[in-house]
Amino acid sequence: MNDKKAYINHVSITVPDLDMAERFYMGVLNLQEVSRKTWQIGDARMDAILGLKNTSGRKLVVSDGFFEIELWEFITPSSTPNRQDRPVSDCGYTHFGLAVPDMKAIYDRLCAAGVKFHTPPSLGPTGNQATYGRDPFGNVIEFIELGK
């Protein structure tokens, strides 16, 4: 690595339905498409990268202009469904955060779109407002408006 500092580039989420994920992440959250990829069984490079054999599937990368989310749908091997109620206390990746400019507006819009939240936004001691919601597959997303 050179002298530049590392920074977080993206998070990856495996979903059971990429079309539904696209409707949520692009349609509801207004993220923009960066790229798409489809691969078939026999793609040795993808198998090597993923550490699996005989993979096939589709990938969509979306972004807010700074941070990317890779959405993967595996055709083979089939994916194990996510627990819709998986608690954030479970080990492993539990959520990612999206900074929003207007918490009330985004919370109201997402509630109207059917997003399930753990609680309404609350103001923390540092002046940040935050709440946790879930995508259609049960993955937790923190929405945070940074204090002024």
Summary of the structure (lengths in Angstrom):
residues: 148
radius of gyration: 16.9
end to end distance: 35.0
largest distance: 53.0
contacts: 353
relative contact order: 0.18
helix: 19%
strand: 34%
